[in-house]
Amino acid sequence: MKTSNTILGIVGAAAAGALLGVLFAPDKGSNTRKKIKDKSRDYGDNLKHKFDGVVHTITSNGKEIIQEGKAKFNEAKEDFNALKDEAKSVKTNY
């Protein structure tokens, strides 16, 4: 979690620095507002793309973990049934 907090802090600091740079640039107000709007959209799109990538990675890994868990459960179930059948056969022989 600390790595993600660090990355988020760096991205936030970069966004704040870019915003301050645009605000203090000697340009007309309408141009400055347009730049802020464009940069905000760019940062939002970039953040959305990164978030979608993280969600995809988590989803992919989650599916693999679930499939592995199901396989192990089925294997354990088969082992249990084999032991149960063996116990029945031992019981009927006595």
N, CA, C and O atoms as a CHARMM CRD file, in Angstrom:
* protein
*
  376
    1    1 MET  N      0.81000  -1.19400   0.00000 PROA 1      0.00000
    2    1 MET  CA     0.00000   0.00000   0.00000 PROA 1      0.00000
    3    1 MET  C      0.85600   1.26200   0.00000 PROA 1      0.00000
    4    1 MET  O      0.43800   2.29400  -0.52500 PROA 1      0.00000
    5    2 LYS  N      2.02900   1.18800   0.57400 PROA 2      0.00000
    6    2 LYS  CA     2.86300   2.37100   0.65200 PROA 2      0.00000
    7    2 LYS  C      3.33100   2.81000  -0.72400 PROA 2      0.00000
    8    2 LYS  O      3.47000   4.00600  -0.97800 PROA 2      0.00000
    9    3 THR  N      3.57700   1.85400  -1.62200 PROA 3      0.00000
   10    3 THR  CA     4.00300   2.20200  -2.97300 PROA 3      0.00000
   11    3 THR  C      2.90100   2.95000  -3.70000 PROA 3      0.00000
   12    3 THR  O      3.16800   3.94100  -4.38100 PROA 3      0.00000
   13    4 SER  N      1.66200   2.48500  -3.56300 PROA 4      0.00000
   14    4 SER  CA     0.55300   3.16000  -4.23800 PROA 4      0.00000
   15    4 SER  C      0.34600   4.55900  -3.65800 PROA 4      0.00000
   16    4 SER  O      0.01100   5.48600  -4.39500 PROA 4      0.00000
   17    5 ASN  N      0.53800   4.72000  -2.36000 PROA 5      0.00000
   18    5 ASN  CA     0.41400   6.04800  -1.75200 PROA 5      0.00000
   19    5 ASN  C      1.50400   6.98200  -2.26700 PROA 5      0.00000
   20    5 ASN  O      1.26200   8.16500  -2.50700 PROA 5      0.00000
   21    6 THR  N      2.69300   6.44100  -2.43200 PROA 6      0.00000
   22    6 THR  CA     3.80900   7.24700  -2.95100 PROA 6      0.00000
   23    6 THR  C      3.53200   7.68500  -4.37700 PROA 6      0.00000
   24    6 THR  O      3.73600   8.84600  -4.73000 PROA 6      0.00000
   25    7 ILE  N      3.06500   6.74600  -5.19900 PROA 7      0.00000
   26    7 ILE  CA     2.75700   7.06500  -6.59900 PROA 7      0.00000
   27    7 ILE  C      1.63800   8.09300  -6.66600 PROA 7      0.00000
   28    7 ILE  O      1.71400   9.04500  -7.44300 PROA 7      0.00000
   29    8 LEU  N      0.60900   7.90800  -5.86200 PROA 8      0.00000
   30    8 LEU  CA    -0.49600   8.85800  -5.83100 PROA 8      0.00000
   31    8 LEU  C     -0.00900  10.23600  -5.39300 PROA 8      0.00000
   32    8 LEU  O     -0.45800  11.24700  -5.93400 PROA 8      0.00000
   33    9 GLY  N      0.89200  10.29000  -4.43400 PROA 9      0.00000
   34    9 GLY  CA     1.44900  11.56600  -3.97700 PROA 9      0.00000
   35    9 GLY  C      2.25400  12.25000  -5.06800 PROA 9      0.00000
   36    9 GLY  O      2.16700  13.46600  -5.24000 PROA 9      0.00000
   37   10 ILE  N      3.03300  11.47800  -5.80000 PROA 10     0.00000
   38   10 ILE  CA     3.83500  12.04600  -6.89300 PROA 10     0.00000
   39   10 ILE  C      2.93600  12.58400  -7.99300 PROA 10     0.00000
   40   10 ILE  O      3.16000  13.68000  -8.50700 PROA 10     0.00000
   41   11 VAL  N      1.91400  11.80700  -8.35500 PROA 11     0.00000
   42   11 VAL  CA     0.98400  12.25600  -9.40100 PROA 11     0.00000
   43   11 VAL  C      0.24800  13.51300  -8.94800 PROA 11     0.00000
   44   11 VAL  O      0.07300  14.44900  -9.72900 PROA 11     0.00000
   45   12 GLY  N     -0.18500  13.53600  -7.68400 PROA 12     0.00000
   46   12 GLY  CA    -0.87700  14.71800  -7.15300 PROA 12     0.00000
   47   12 GLY  C      0.02600  15.93600  -7.13400 PROA 12     0.00000
   48   12 GLY  O     -0.40900  17.03800  -7.46800 PROA 12     0.00000
   49   13 ALA  N      1.27900  15.74700  -6.74700 PROA 13     0.00000
   50   13 ALA  CA     2.22200  16.86900  -6.71500 PROA 13     0.00000
   51   13 ALA  C      2.49200  17.38500  -8.12000 PROA 13     0.00000
   52   13 ALA  O      2.59500  18.59300  -8.33400 PROA 13     0.00000
   53   14 ALA  N      2.60700  16.46500  -9.08300 PROA 14     0.00000
   54   14 ALA  CA     2.83200  16.88000 -10.47000 PROA 14     0.00000
   55   14 ALA  C      1.63100  17.66100 -10.99400 PROA 14     0.00000
   56   14 ALA  O      1.79200  18.66600 -11.68600 PROA 14     0.00000
   57   15 ALA  N      0.42900  17.19600 -10.66300 PROA 15     0.00000
   58   15 ALA  CA    -0.78000  17.89900 -11.11000 PROA 15     0.00000
   59   15 ALA  C     -0.85800  19.28800 -10.47700 PROA 15     0.00000
   60   15 ALA  O     -1.18800  20.26400 -11.15200 PROA 15     0.00000
   61   16 ALA  N     -0.55600  19.37300  -9.18500 PROA 16     0.00000
   62   16 ALA  CA    -0.59200  20.66800  -8.50500 PROA 16     0.00000
   63   16 ALA  C      0.46100  21.60900  -9.09200 PROA 16     0.00000
   64   16 ALA  O      0.19700  22.79500  -9.28800 PROA 16     0.00000
   65   17 GLY  N      1.64800  21.08200  -9.36900 PROA 17     0.00000
   66   17 GLY  CA     2.70000  21.90000  -9.96900 PROA 17     0.00000
   67   17 GLY  C      2.32000  22.40400 -11.34500 PROA 17     0.00000
   68   17 GLY  O      2.57300  23.56100 -11.68000 PROA 17     0.00000
   69   18 ALA  N      1.71400  21.54200 -12.14400 PROA 18     0.00000
   70   18 ALA  CA     1.27300  21.95000 -13.48500 PROA 18     0.00000
   71   18 ALA  C      0.18900  23.01900 -13.38400 PROA 18     0.00000
   72   18 ALA  O      0.20000  23.99800 -14.13000 PROA 18     0.00000
   73   19 LEU  N     -0.73800  22.82600 -12.46400 PROA 19     0.00000
   74   19 LEU  CA    -1.82100  23.80000 -12.28300 PROA 19     0.00000
   75   19 LEU  C     -1.26500  25.15000 -11.84700 PROA 19     0.00000
   76   19 LEU  O     -1.66800  26.18500 -12.37700 PROA 19     0.00000
   77   20 LEU  N     -0.35400  25.14900 -10.89700 PROA 20     0.00000
   78   20 LEU  CA     0.24500  26.40800 -10.44600 PROA 20     0.00000
   79   20 LEU  C      1.05300  27.07100 -11.55700 PROA 20     0.00000
   80   20 LEU  O      1.04200  28.29400 -11.69500 PROA 20     0.00000
   81   21 GLY  N      1.74600  26.26400 -12.34100 PROA 21     0.00000
   82   21 GLY  CA     2.50500  26.81200 -13.45700 PROA 21     0.00000
   83   21 GLY  C      1.61700  27.49800 -14.47400 PROA 21     0.00000
   84   21 GLY  O      1.97000  28.54900 -15.00800 PROA 21     0.00000
   85   22 VAL  N      0.46700  26.90600 -14.74300 PROA 22     0.00000
   86   22 VAL  CA    -0.47400  27.50100 -15.69700 PROA 22     0.00000
   87   22 VAL  C     -1.10500  28.75200 -15.10100 PROA 22     0.00000
   88   22 VAL  O     -1.28600  29.74800 -15.80100 PROA 22     0.00000
   89   23 LEU  N     -1.44200  28.70800 -13.81800 PROA 23     0.00000
   90   23 LEU  CA    -2.08900  29.85300 -13.18500 PROA 23     0.00000
   91   23 LEU  C     -1.19200  31.08900 -13.14500 PROA 23     0.00000
   92   23 LEU  O     -1.66800  32.21500 -13.28900 PROA 23     0.00000
   93   24 PHE  N      0.10000  30.87300 -12.95100 PROA 24     0.00000
   94   24 PHE  CA     1.00700  32.00100 -12.84600 PROA 24     0.00000
   95   24 PHE  C      1.67300  32.37400 -14.17700 PROA 24     0.00000
   96   24 PHE  O      2.50200  33.28200 -14.22500 PROA 24     0.00000
   97   25 ALA  N      1.31500  31.68600 -15.22800 PROA 25     0.00000
   98   25 ALA  CA     1.87800  32.01100 -16.54300 PROA 25     0.00000
   99   25 ALA  C      1.25600  33.31000 -17.05300 PROA 25     0.00000
  100   25 ALA  O      0.06400  33.54600 -16.85800 PROA 25     0.00000
  101   26 PRO  N      2.05400  34.14500 -17.70000 PROA 26     0.00000
  102   26 PRO  CA     1.51800  35.41000 -18.22000 PROA 26     0.00000
  103   26 PRO  C      0.72300  35.16200 -19.50800 PROA 26     0.00000
  104   26 PRO  O      1.27300  35.20200 -20.60900 PROA 26     0.00000
  105   27 ASP  N     -0.55900  34.90900 -19.35000 PROA 27     0.00000
  106   27 ASP  CA    -1.41600  34.63500 -20.49700 PROA 27     0.00000
  107   27 ASP  C     -2.81000  35.18100 -20.18900 PROA 27     0.00000
  108   27 ASP  O     -3.12100  35.48700 -19.03800 PROA 27     0.00000
  109   28 LYS  N     -3.64400  35.30000 -21.21700 PROA 28     0.00000
  110   28 LYS  CA    -5.01500  35.77500 -21.02200 PROA 28     0.00000
  111   28 LYS  C     -5.79300  34.77200 -20.17500 PROA 28     0.00000
  112   28 LYS  O     -5.49400  33.57800 -20.18000 PROA 28     0.00000
  113   29 GLY  N     -6.77400  35.25900 -19.46300 PROA 29     0.00000
  114   29 GLY  CA    -7.59600  34.40100 -18.60900 PROA 29     0.00000
  115   29 GLY  C     -8.30500  33.29800 -19.37900 PROA 29     0.00000
  116   29 GLY  O     -8.38300  32.16500 -18.90500 PROA 29     0.00000
  117   30 SER  N     -8.82000  33.61600 -20.55700 PROA 30     0.00000
  118   30 SER  CA    -9.53500  32.59200 -21.33800 PROA 30     0.00000
  119   30 SER  C     -8.57600  31.49000 -21.78500 PROA 30     0.00000
  120   30 SER  O     -8.93400  30.31200 -21.79000 PROA 30     0.00000
  121   31 ASN  N     -7.36100  31.87600 -22.15800 PROA 31     0.00000
  122   31 ASN  CA    -6.36700  30.86600 -22.54200 PROA 31     0.00000
  123   31 ASN  C     -5.95200  30.01100 -21.34700 PROA 31     0.00000
  124   31 ASN  O     -5.78400  28.79700 -21.45900 PROA 31     0.00000
  125   32 THR  N     -5.79100  30.67000 -20.20700 PROA 32     0.00000
  126   32 THR  CA    -5.40600  29.94700 -18.99300 PROA 32     0.00000
  127   32 THR  C     -6.49500  28.95300 -18.59800 PROA 32     0.00000
  128   32 THR  O     -6.19500  27.80800 -18.25900 PROA 32     0.00000
  129   33 ARG  N     -7.75900  29.38300 -18.64100 PROA 33     0.00000
  130   33 ARG  CA    -8.86600  28.48000 -18.30800 PROA 33     0.00000
  131   33 ARG  C     -8.91500  27.30200 -19.28200 PROA 33     0.00000
  132   33 ARG  O     -9.16400  26.16800 -18.87300 PROA 33     0.00000
  133   34 LYS  N     -8.68100  27.56600 -20.56100 PROA 34     0.00000
  134   34 LYS  CA    -8.68200  26.48900 -21.56300 PROA 34     0.00000
  135   34 LYS  C     -7.54700  25.50300 -21.27200 PROA 34     0.00000
  136   34 LYS  O     -7.74200  24.29100 -21.36200 PROA 34     0.00000
  137   35 LYS  N     -6.37700  26.01200 -20.92600 PROA 35     0.00000
  138   35 LYS  CA    -5.24400  25.14100 -20.59800 PROA 35     0.00000
  139   35 LYS  C     -5.55600  24.27900 -19.37300 PROA 35     0.00000
  140   35 LYS  O     -5.26200  23.08400 -19.35000 PROA 35     0.00000
  141   36 ILE  N     -6.15600  24.90700 -18.35700 PROA 36     0.00000
  142   36 ILE  CA    -6.51400  24.16100 -17.14400 PROA 36     0.00000
  143   36 ILE  C     -7.51600  23.06800 -17.48600 PROA 36     0.00000
  144   36 ILE  O     -7.38900  21.93200 -17.02800 PROA 36     0.00000
  145   37 LYS  N     -8.50800  23.41800 -18.29000 PROA 37     0.00000
  146   37 LYS  CA    -9.52900  22.45100 -18.68500 PROA 37     0.00000
  147   37 LYS  C     -8.89600  21.29400 -19.46400 PROA 37     0.00000
  148   37 LYS  O     -9.20400  20.13000 -19.20800 PROA 37     0.00000
  149   38 ASP  N     -8.01800  21.61400 -20.40900 PROA 38     0.00000
  150   38 ASP  CA    -7.37700  20.57300 -21.21700 PROA 38     0.00000
  151   38 ASP  C     -6.47700  19.67800 -20.35900 PROA 38     0.00000
  152   38 ASP  O     -6.49800  18.45500 -20.49500 PROA 38     0.00000
  153   39 LYS  N     -5.70000  20.28900 -19.48800 PROA 39     0.00000
  154   39 LYS  CA    -4.80900  19.50500 -18.61100 PROA 39     0.00000
  155   39 LYS  C     -5.61800  18.63500 -17.65800 PROA 39     0.00000
  156   39 LYS  O     -5.25300  17.48900 -17.39800 PROA 39     0.00000
  157   40 SER  N     -6.71600  19.17900 -17.13700 PROA 40     0.00000
  158   40 SER  CA    -7.56600  18.39800 -16.23200 PROA 40     0.00000
  159   40 SER  C     -8.12600  17.19000 -16.95600 PROA 40     0.00000
  160   40 SER  O     -8.15600  16.08900 -16.40600 PROA 40     0.00000
  161   41 ARG  N     -8.56400  17.38900 -18.17300 PROA 41     0.00000
  162   41 ARG  CA    -9.10600  16.28100 -18.96900 PROA 41     0.00000
  163   41 ARG  C     -8.00900  15.25000 -19.23100 PROA 41     0.00000
  164   41 ARG  O     -8.24700  14.04600 -19.12800 PROA 41     0.00000
  165   42 ASP  N     -6.80200  15.72600 -19.57000 PROA 42     0.00000
  166   42 ASP  CA    -5.69200  14.80200 -19.82300 PROA 42     0.00000
  167   42 ASP  C     -5.34900  13.98700 -18.57700 PROA 42     0.00000
  168   42 ASP  O     -5.18100  12.77000 -18.64900 PROA 42     0.00000
  169   43 TYR  N     -5.24800  14.66700 -17.43800 PROA 43     0.00000
  170   43 TYR  CA    -4.94700  13.96100 -16.19500 PROA 43     0.00000
  171   43 TYR  C     -6.06900  12.98900 -15.83800 PROA 43     0.00000
  172   43 TYR  O     -5.80200  11.87500 -15.38600 PROA 43     0.00000
  173   44 GLY  N     -7.31000  13.39500 -16.03400 PROA 44     0.00000
  174   44 GLY  CA    -8.44000  12.51600 -15.74700 PROA 44     0.00000
  175   44 GLY  C     -8.42800  11.28000 -16.63500 PROA 44     0.00000
  176   44 GLY  O     -8.65000  10.16600 -16.15900 PROA 44     0.00000
  177   45 ASP  N     -8.16900  11.47600 -17.92600 PROA 45     0.00000
  178   45 ASP  CA    -8.10400  10.34200 -18.84500 PROA 45     0.00000
  179   45 ASP  C     -6.94900   9.40800 -18.49100 PROA 45     0.00000
  180   45 ASP  O     -7.09100   8.18600 -18.53000 PROA 45     0.00000
  181   46 ASN  N     -5.80800   9.99700 -18.14700 PROA 46     0.00000
  182   46 ASN  CA    -4.64600   9.20800 -17.76900 PROA 46     0.00000
  183   46 ASN  C     -4.92600   8.40500 -16.49600 PROA 46     0.00000
  184   46 ASN  O     -4.59700   7.22200 -16.41400 PROA 46     0.00000
  185   47 LEU  N     -5.52900   9.05300 -15.52100 PROA 47     0.00000
  186   47 LEU  CA    -5.85100   8.38300 -14.26500 PROA 47     0.00000
  187   47 LEU  C     -6.86600   7.26600 -14.50100 PROA 47     0.00000
  188   47 LEU  O     -6.73700   6.18200 -13.93100 PROA 47     0.00000
  189   48 LYS  N     -7.87300   7.52000 -15.33500 PROA 48     0.00000
  190   48 LYS  CA    -8.88200   6.50200 -15.64800 PROA 48     0.00000
  191   48 LYS  C     -8.22800   5.30900 -16.33900 PROA 48     0.00000
  192   48 LYS  O     -8.54100   4.16000 -16.02700 PROA 48     0.00000
  193   49 HSD  N     -7.32000   5.58200 -17.27700 PROA 49     0.00000
  194   49 HSD  CA    -6.62700   4.50400 -17.98000 PROA 49     0.00000
  195   49 HSD  C     -5.81500   3.65300 -16.99900 PROA 49     0.00000
  196   49 HSD  O     -5.84100   2.42400 -17.07500 PROA 49     0.00000
  197   50 LYS  N     -5.10400   4.29200 -16.09100 PROA 50     0.00000
  198   50 LYS  CA    -4.30800   3.55800 -15.10800 PROA 50     0.00000
  199   50 LYS  C     -5.20100   2.76400 -14.16500 PROA 50     0.00000
  200   50 LYS  O     -4.88800   1.62300 -13.82600 PROA 50     0.00000
  201   51 PHE  N     -6.30900   3.36000 -13.74100 PROA 51     0.00000
  202   51 PHE  CA    -7.24300   2.67100 -12.85700 PROA 51     0.00000
  203   51 PHE  C     -7.83100   1.45000 -13.55000 PROA 51     0.00000
  204   51 PHE  O     -7.94000   0.38300 -12.94500 PROA 51     0.00000
  205   52 ASP  N     -8.21400   1.60300 -14.82700 PROA 52     0.00000
  206   52 ASP  CA    -8.74400   0.46800 -15.58500 PROA 52     0.00000
  207   52 ASP  C     -7.71300  -0.64900 -15.69600 PROA 52     0.00000
  208   52 ASP  O     -8.06100  -1.82700 -15.62800 PROA 52     0.00000
  209   53 GLY  N     -6.44400  -0.28000 -15.86500 PROA 53     0.00000
  210   53 GLY  CA    -5.38000  -1.28000 -15.91300 PROA 53     0.00000
  211   53 GLY  C     -5.24300  -2.03500 -14.60800 PROA 53     0.00000
  212   53 GLY  O     -5.06400  -3.25300 -14.60500 PROA 53     0.00000
  213   54 VAL  N     -5.32600  -1.31600 -13.49700 PROA 54     0.00000
  214   54 VAL  CA    -5.23600  -1.95700 -12.18500 PROA 54     0.00000
  215   54 VAL  C     -6.42700  -2.89100 -11.96800 PROA 54     0.00000
  216   54 VAL  O     -6.26300  -4.01100 -11.48300 PROA 54     0.00000
  217   55 VAL  N     -7.61800  -2.42700 -12.32800 PROA 55     0.00000
  218   55 VAL  CA    -8.81900  -3.26000 -12.17500 PROA 55     0.00000
  219   55 VAL  C     -8.70100  -4.51300 -13.03400 PROA 55     0.00000
  220   55 VAL  O     -9.05700  -5.60800 -12.59900 PROA 55     0.00000
  221   56 HSD  N     -8.20000  -4.34700 -14.25800 PROA 56     0.00000
  222   56 HSD  CA    -8.03800  -5.50600 -15.14400 PROA 56     0.00000
  223   56 HSD  C     -7.04800  -6.50300 -14.55400 PROA 56     0.00000
  224   56 HSD  O     -7.28700  -7.71000 -14.58800 PROA 56     0.00000
  225   57 THR  N     -5.94400  -6.00800 -14.01700 PROA 57     0.00000
  226   57 THR  CA    -4.94200  -6.88300 -13.40900 PROA 57     0.00000
  227   57 THR  C     -5.52600  -7.63300 -12.22100 PROA 57     0.00000
  228   57 THR  O     -5.32100  -8.83700 -12.07200 PROA 57     0.00000
  229   58 ILE  N     -6.25100  -6.91300 -11.38100 PROA 58     0.00000
  230   58 ILE  CA    -6.86700  -7.55000 -10.20500 PROA 58     0.00000
  231   58 ILE  C     -7.89000  -8.58800 -10.64300 PROA 58     0.00000
  232   58 ILE  O     -7.94800  -9.68500 -10.08900 PROA 58     0.00000
  233   59 THR  N     -8.69700  -8.23600 -11.64200 PROA 59     0.00000
  234   59 THR  CA    -9.72200  -9.15400 -12.12700 PROA 59     0.00000
  235   59 THR  C     -9.08000 -10.40300 -12.71900 PROA 59     0.00000
  236   59 THR  O     -9.52300 -11.51800 -12.44600 PROA 59     0.00000
  237   60 SER  N     -8.04000 -10.22100 -13.52900 PROA 60     0.00000
  238   60 SER  CA    -7.36000 -11.36300 -14.14500 PROA 60     0.00000
  239   60 SER  C     -6.76800 -12.27500 -13.08500 PROA 60     0.00000
  240   60 SER  O     -6.94600 -13.49200 -13.13000 PROA 60     0.00000
  241   61 ASN  N     -6.06300 -11.68000 -12.13000 PROA 61     0.00000
  242   61 ASN  CA    -5.45200 -12.48000 -11.06400 PROA 61     0.00000
  243   61 ASN  C     -6.52000 -13.14500 -10.21200 PROA 61     0.00000
  244   61 ASN  O     -6.34600 -14.28200  -9.77200 PROA 61     0.00000
  245   62 GLY  N     -7.61300 -12.45000  -9.97700 PROA 62     0.00000
  246   62 GLY  CA    -8.69900 -13.01200  -9.17800 PROA 62     0.00000
  247   62 GLY  C     -9.31000 -14.23200  -9.84700 PROA 62     0.00000
  248   62 GLY  O     -9.60900 -15.22200  -9.17900 PROA 62     0.00000
  249   63 LYS  N     -9.49900 -14.17000 -11.16000 PROA 63     0.00000
  250   63 LYS  CA   -10.06100 -15.31300 -11.89200 PROA 63     0.00000
  251   63 LYS  C     -9.13100 -16.51500 -11.80500 PROA 63     0.00000
  252   63 LYS  O     -9.58600 -17.64400 -11.62300 PROA 63     0.00000
  253   64 GLU  N     -7.82600 -16.27400 -11.93500 PROA 64     0.00000
  254   64 GLU  CA    -6.85800 -17.37200 -11.83500 PROA 64     0.00000
  255   64 GLU  C     -6.88900 -17.99500 -10.44300 PROA 64     0.00000
  256   64 GLU  O     -6.84100 -19.21700 -10.30100 PROA 64     0.00000
  257   65 ILE  N     -6.96900 -17.15900  -9.42700 PROA 65     0.00000
  258   65 ILE  CA    -6.99400 -17.66500  -8.04700 PROA 65     0.00000
  259   65 ILE  C     -8.25800 -18.48000  -7.80600 PROA 65     0.00000
  260   65 ILE  O     -8.21400 -19.52700  -7.16000 PROA 65     0.00000
  261   66 ILE  N     -9.38400 -17.99900  -8.32700 PROA 66     0.00000
  262   66 ILE  CA   -10.64200 -18.73100  -8.15600 PROA 66     0.00000
  263   66 ILE  C    -10.57900 -20.07100  -8.87100 PROA 66     0.00000
  264   66 ILE  O    -11.00900 -21.08600  -8.32300 PROA 66     0.00000
  265   67 GLN  N    -10.04600 -20.08600 -10.09400 PROA 67     0.00000
  266   67 GLN  CA    -9.93600 -21.35000 -10.82600 PROA 67     0.00000
  267   67 GLN  C     -9.02200 -22.33200 -10.10000 PROA 67     0.00000
  268   67 GLN  O     -9.32100 -23.52400 -10.02400 PROA 67     0.00000
  269   68 GLU  N     -7.91900 -21.83400  -9.57100 PROA 68     0.00000
  270   68 GLU  CA    -6.99900 -22.69200  -8.82300 PROA 68     0.00000
  271   68 GLU  C     -7.67900 -23.23400  -7.56600 PROA 68     0.00000
  272   68 GLU  O     -7.51400 -24.40300  -7.21800 PROA 68     0.00000
  273   69 GLY  N     -8.44200 -22.37900  -6.88900 PROA 69     0.00000
  274   69 GLY  CA    -9.16200 -22.81500  -5.69700 PROA 69     0.00000
  275   69 GLY  C    -10.20100 -23.87200  -6.01200 PROA 69     0.00000
  276   69 GLY  O    -10.35300 -24.83700  -5.26300 PROA 69     0.00000
  277   70 LYS  N    -10.91800 -23.70000  -7.11300 PROA 70     0.00000
  278   70 LYS  CA   -11.91200 -24.70400  -7.52000 PROA 70     0.00000
  279   70 LYS  C    -11.24200 -26.03900  -7.82800 PROA 70     0.00000
  280   70 LYS  O    -11.74500 -27.09600  -7.44600 PROA 70     0.00000
  281   71 ALA  N    -10.10900 -25.98600  -8.51900 PROA 71     0.00000
  282   71 ALA  CA    -9.39300 -27.22500  -8.85400 PROA 71     0.00000
  283   71 ALA  C     -8.94900 -27.94100  -7.58000 PROA 71     0.00000
  284   71 ALA  O     -9.08500 -29.16000  -7.47100 PROA 71     0.00000
  285   72 LYS  N     -8.42100 -27.18800  -6.62100 PROA 72     0.00000
  286   72 LYS  CA    -7.98000 -27.80200  -5.35800 PROA 72     0.00000
  287   72 LYS  C     -9.16700 -28.36400  -4.58500 PROA 72     0.00000
  288   72 LYS  O     -9.06800 -29.42600  -3.97100 PROA 72     0.00000
  289   73 PHE  N    -10.29600 -27.64400  -4.61700 PROA 73     0.00000
  290   73 PHE  CA   -11.49300 -28.13200  -3.92800 PROA 73     0.00000
  291   73 PHE  C    -11.96200 -29.43700  -4.55300 PROA 73     0.00000
  292   73 PHE  O    -12.28600 -30.38900  -3.84200 PROA 73     0.00000
  293   74 ASN  N    -12.00000 -29.48400  -5.88300 PROA 74     0.00000
  294   74 ASN  CA   -12.43700 -30.70400  -6.55900 PROA 74     0.00000
  295   74 ASN  C    -11.49900 -31.86800  -6.27300 PROA 74     0.00000
  296   74 ASN  O    -11.94700 -33.00300  -6.11200 PROA 74     0.00000
  297   75 GLU  N    -10.19700 -31.59100  -6.20900 PROA 75     0.00000
  298   75 GLU  CA    -9.22100 -32.62500  -5.88900 PROA 75     0.00000
  299   75 GLU  C     -9.44600 -33.14100  -4.47000 PROA 75     0.00000
  300   75 GLU  O     -9.40400 -34.34900  -4.23500 PROA 75     0.00000
  301   76 ALA  N     -9.68200 -32.24600  -3.53900 PROA 76     0.00000
  302   76 ALA  CA    -9.93200 -32.64800  -2.15500 PROA 76     0.00000
  303   76 ALA  C    -11.23400 -33.44300  -2.05100 PROA 76     0.00000
  304   76 ALA  O    -11.32900 -34.40100  -1.28300 PROA 76     0.00000
  305   77 LYS  N    -12.21800 -33.03700  -2.82200 PROA 77     0.00000
  306   77 LYS  CA   -13.51100 -33.74500  -2.83100 PROA 77     0.00000
  307   77 LYS  C    -13.33800 -35.16900  -3.35800 PROA 77     0.00000
  308   77 LYS  O    -13.91000 -36.11500  -2.81600 PROA 77     0.00000
  309   78 GLU  N    -12.55000 -35.31100  -4.41000 PROA 78     0.00000
  310   78 GLU  CA   -12.28900 -36.64700  -4.96400 PROA 78     0.00000
  311   78 GLU  C    -11.52900 -37.50900  -3.95800 PROA 78     0.00000
  312   78 GLU  O    -11.82600 -38.69400  -3.80500 PROA 78     0.00000
  313   79 ASP  N    -10.56000 -36.92500  -3.28100 PROA 79     0.00000
  314   79 ASP  CA    -9.80900 -37.66300  -2.26000 PROA 79     0.00000
  315   79 ASP  C    -10.73200 -38.09600  -1.12100 PROA 79     0.00000
  316   79 ASP  O    -10.63800 -39.22000  -0.62800 PROA 79     0.00000
  317   80 PHE  N    -11.62200 -37.19400  -0.70900 PROA 80     0.00000
  318   80 PHE  CA   -12.56900 -37.52100   0.35700 PROA 80     0.00000
  319   80 PHE  C    -13.47500 -38.67000  -0.07300 PROA 80     0.00000
  320   80 PHE  O    -13.70000 -39.60800   0.69300 PROA 80     0.00000
  321   81 ASN  N    -13.99500 -38.59800  -1.29900 PROA 81     0.00000
  322   81 ASN  CA   -14.88100 -39.66000  -1.77700 PROA 81     0.00000
  323   81 ASN  C    -14.14500 -40.99800  -1.86900 PROA 81     0.00000
  324   81 ASN  O    -14.72300 -42.04300  -1.57200 PROA 81     0.00000
  325   82 ALA  N    -12.88300 -40.97000  -2.27600 PROA 82     0.00000
  326   82 ALA  CA   -12.10000 -42.20400  -2.34000 PROA 82     0.00000
  327   82 ALA  C    -11.90500 -42.78200  -0.93800 PROA 82     0.00000
  328   82 ALA  O    -12.03500 -43.99100  -0.74100 PROA 82     0.00000
  329   83 LEU  N    -11.59400 -41.92100   0.03400 PROA 83     0.00000
  330   83 LEU  CA   -11.44100 -42.39500   1.41200 PROA 83     0.00000
  331   83 LEU  C    -12.75700 -42.92500   1.97000 PROA 83     0.00000
  332   83 LEU  O    -12.78000 -43.91800   2.69700 PROA 83     0.00000
  333   84 LYS  N    -13.84800 -42.25500   1.62300 PROA 84     0.00000
  334   84 LYS  CA   -15.16800 -42.68600   2.09200 PROA 84     0.00000
  335   84 LYS  C    -15.49500 -44.06600   1.53000 PROA 84     0.00000
  336   84 LYS  O    -15.98700 -44.93700   2.24800 PROA 84     0.00000
  337   85 ASP  N    -15.21700 -44.26100   0.22900 PROA 85     0.00000
  338   85 ASP  CA   -15.47800 -45.56500  -0.38700 PROA 85     0.00000
  339   85 ASP  C    -14.59600 -46.64800   0.23200 PROA 85     0.00000
  340   85 ASP  O    -15.04700 -47.77300   0.44700 PROA 85     0.00000
  341   86 GLU  N    -13.34500 -46.30900   0.51600 PROA 86     0.00000
  342   86 GLU  CA   -12.44000 -47.26300   1.14100 PROA 86     0.00000
  343   86 GLU  C    -12.92500 -47.62500   2.53500 PROA 86     0.00000
  344   86 GLU  O    -12.86300 -48.78500   2.94000 PROA 86     0.00000
  345   87 ALA  N    -13.40800 -46.62700   3.26600 PROA 87     0.00000
  346   87 ALA  CA   -13.91100 -46.89400   4.61600 PROA 87     0.00000
  347   87 ALA  C    -15.14600 -47.77400   4.56100 PROA 87     0.00000
  348   87 ALA  O    -15.32200 -48.63200   5.42600 PROA 87     0.00000
  349   88 LYS  N    -16.00300 -47.58700   3.57300 PROA 88     0.00000
  350   88 LYS  CA   -17.19800 -48.43600   3.43600 PROA 88     0.00000
  351   88 LYS  C    -16.80400 -49.87900   3.15100 PROA 88     0.00000
  352   88 LYS  O    -17.38600 -50.81600   3.69600 PROA 88     0.00000
  353   89 SER  N    -15.80000 -50.04100   2.28600 PROA 89     0.00000
  354   89 SER  CA   -15.39000 -51.39400   1.95000 PROA 89     0.00000
  355   89 SER  C    -14.74500 -52.08300   3.14900 PROA 89     0.00000
  356   89 SER  O    -14.93500 -53.28500   3.33500 PROA 89     0.00000
  357   90 VAL  N    -14.00000 -51.36300   3.95200 PROA 90     0.00000
  358   90 VAL  CA   -13.39400 -51.93200   5.15700 PROA 90     0.00000
  359   90 VAL  C    -14.48600 -52.29100   6.15000 PROA 90     0.00000
  360   90 VAL  O    -14.40200 -53.32800   6.80700 PROA 90     0.00000
  361   91 LYS  N    -15.50200 -51.45900   6.27100 PROA 91     0.00000
  362   91 LYS  CA   -16.59800 -51.69100   7.21300 PROA 91     0.00000
  363   91 LYS  C    -17.38200 -52.92000   6.83900 PROA 91     0.00000
  364   91 LYS  O    -17.75400 -53.69900   7.71700 PROA 91     0.00000
  365   92 THR  N    -17.65100 -53.12500   5.54300 PROA 92     0.00000
  366   92 THR  CA   -18.43400 -54.29300   5.11300 PROA 92     0.00000
  367   92 THR  C    -17.61200 -55.58300   5.21800 PROA 92     0.00000
  368   92 THR  O    -18.19300 -56.66300   5.32200 PROA 92     0.00000
  369   93 ASN  N    -16.29500 -55.49900   5.19300 PROA 93     0.00000
  370   93 ASN  CA   -15.45900 -56.71300   5.30300 PROA 93     0.00000
  371   93 ASN  C    -15.37500 -57.19600   6.74500 PROA 93     0.00000
  372   93 ASN  O    -15.00100 -58.34700   6.97400 PROA 93     0.00000
  373   94 TYR  N    -15.70700 -56.36900   7.71900 PROA 94     0.00000
  374   94 TYR  CA   -15.63900 -56.78100   9.13100 PROA 94     0.00000
  375   94 TYR  C    -16.95700 -57.15300   9.62000 PROA 94     0.00000
  376   94 TYR  O    -17.10100 -57.52800  10.78400 PROA 94     0.00000
